[in-house]
């Protein structure tokens, strides 16, 4: 059995150990407890978020296409799909 607990250091109380003990009470096997501190990554500032969003918007922007008069769009589709006429 495996259990993961995430808690702030101020929340490490006797109740946590009691909970661990109750979860593993059915076994006489030793229990390994590893404690590590999560890495805190700084959140990006508003300008960085804006610049990333603008870059995505520009990459995904739909550019309107106008066909010359008399051109059949099916001919373009056939050409792209390599269809012989």
Secondary structure, DSSP 8 states (H G I E B T S, - for coil): --------GGG--HHHHHHHHHHTTT--S----------------HHHHHHHHHHHHHHH--------TT--HHHHHHHHTT---
